Amino acid sequence: MAQPYLCPTCKSNRMRFTIIEQTPRYVRMNPQTGEVEAELPPEELDAFHQPYKGDAILVQCGICGTTESEERFVKMARHMQHQR
């Protein structure tokens, strides 16, 4: 569902944003060359390879450049709507 955003830093931008979709790639690299030797699906990670736990979506303000979780932009918009 679409939700309004408000930049938590500049507090003026409600229209211009960059939505960054983060897609983790799980790889095994050669320690000497840095070449990727294998790309693993998330269900095939071994016990020593932690799955990605970060945000799937980040938002960047198109005015000031602040990059935060989508939740911060949504909560700031809600907070300002309640103050009116």
GUTOR-865647 format. One record per residue (C-alpha): residue in three letters; residue number from 1; y, x, z. Coordinates in steps of 0.2 Angstrom, whole numbers, plus 2048, in hexadecimal, padded with zeros to 3 digits. Layout:
+-----+-----+-----+-----+-----+
:  aa :   i :   v :   u :   w :
+-----+-----+-----+-----+-----+
: ALA : NUM :   Y :   X :   Z :
...
+-----+-----+-----+-----+-----+
***
This chain:
+-----+-----+-----+-----+-----+
:  aa :   i :   v :   u :   w :
+-----+-----+-----+-----+-----+
: MET :   1 : 800 : 800 : 800 :
: ALA :   2 : 811 : 807 : 7FC :
: GLN :   3 : 81C : 80B : 80A :
: PRO :   4 : 82E : 811 : 80B :
: TYR :   5 : 832 : 823 : 80F :
: LEU :   6 : 841 : 82B : 817 :
: CYS :   7 : 843 : 83E : 818 :
: PRO :   8 : 841 : 843 : 82B :
: THR :   9 : 84D : 852 : 828 :
: CYS :  10 : 85C : 84D : 81D :
: LYS :  11 : 85A : 83A : 822 :
: SER :  12 : 863 : 834 : 813 :
: ASN :  13 : 855 : 835 : 805 :
: ARG :  14 : 84C : 825 : 802 :
: MET :  15 : 848 : 827 : 7EF :
: ARG :  16 : 844 : 839 : 7E9 :
: PHE :  17 : 833 : 840 : 7EF :
: THR :  18 : 825 : 84B : 7E9 :
: ILE :  19 : 814 : 845 : 7EE :
: ILE :  20 : 808 : 853 : 7F0 :
: GLU :  21 : 7F6 : 84F : 7EF :
: GLN :  22 : 7EB : 85C : 7F7 :
: THR :  23 : 7DA : 85F : 7F0 :
: PRO :  24 : 7D0 : 86C : 7FA :
: ARG :  25 : 7C4 : 878 : 7F0 :
: TYR :  26 : 7B6 : 880 : 7FA :
: VAL :  27 : 7B2 : 891 : 7F3 :
: ARG :  28 : 7A8 : 8A1 : 7F7 :
: MET :  29 : 7B1 : 8B0 : 7F1 :
: ASN :  30 : 7AC : 8C2 : 7EE :
: PRO :  31 : 7B3 : 8CC : 7FC :
: GLN :  32 : 7B6 : 8DB : 7F1 :
: THR :  33 : 7BD : 8D4 : 7E2 :
: GLY :  34 : 7C4 : 8C3 : 7E8 :
: GLU :  35 : 7BB : 8BA : 7D9 :
: VAL :  36 : 7B4 : 8A8 : 7DD :
: GLU :  37 : 7A1 : 8AA : 7DD :
: ALA :  38 : 79E : 897 : 7E1 :
: GLU :  39 : 7A7 : 887 : 7E3 :
: LEU :  40 : 79E : 87B : 7F0 :
: PRO :  41 : 79F : 869 : 7F2 :
: PRO :  42 : 7A5 : 863 : 803 :
: GLU :  43 : 793 : 85D : 808 :
: GLU :  44 : 78C : 86E : 804 :
: LEU :  45 : 797 : 878 : 810 :
: ASP :  46 : 78D : 883 : 81C :
: ALA :  47 : 790 : 884 : 82F :
: PHE :  48 : 79D : 892 : 82E :
: HIS :  49 : 7A8 : 889 : 820 :
: GLN :  50 : 7B3 : 87D : 829 :
: PRO :  51 : 7B8 : 86E : 81E :
: TYR :  52 : 7CB : 86B : 81B :
: LYS :  53 : 7D3 : 860 : 828 :
: GLY :  54 : 7E5 : 85F : 822 :
: ASP :  55 : 7EE : 851 : 81A :
: ALA :  56 : 7E8 : 84B : 809 :
: ILE :  57 : 7FA : 847 : 804 :
: LEU :  58 : 80A : 850 : 808 :
: VAL :  59 : 81C : 84A : 804 :
: GLN :  60 : 82A : 855 : 7FF :
: CYS :  61 : 83C : 84F : 800 :
: GLY :  62 : 844 : 850 : 7EF :
: ILE :  63 : 855 : 853 : 7F6 :
: CYS :  64 : 853 : 860 : 804 :
: GLY :  65 : 841 : 866 : 800 :
: THR :  66 : 839 : 862 : 811 :
: THR :  67 : 827 : 861 : 810 :
: GLU :  68 : 81D : 857 : 81D :
: SER :  69 : 80F : 84B : 81F :
: GLU :  70 : 811 : 83A : 817 :
: GLU :  71 : 810 : 832 : 828 :
: ARG :  72 : 820 : 83B : 82D :
: PHE :  73 : 82A : 834 : 81F :
: VAL :  74 : 823 : 822 : 822 :
: LYS :  75 : 826 : 822 : 834 :
: MET :  76 : 838 : 828 : 832 :
: ALA :  77 : 83B : 81A : 826 :
: ARG :  78 : 834 : 80D : 832 :
: HIS :  79 : 83E : 815 : 840 :
: MET :  80 : 84E : 813 : 837 :
: GLN :  81 : 84A : 801 : 832 :
: HIS :  82 : 848 : 7FC : 844 :
: GLN :  83 : 859 : 804 : 849 :
: ARG :  84 : 862 : 7F8 : 83D :
+-----+-----+-----+-----+-----+
***
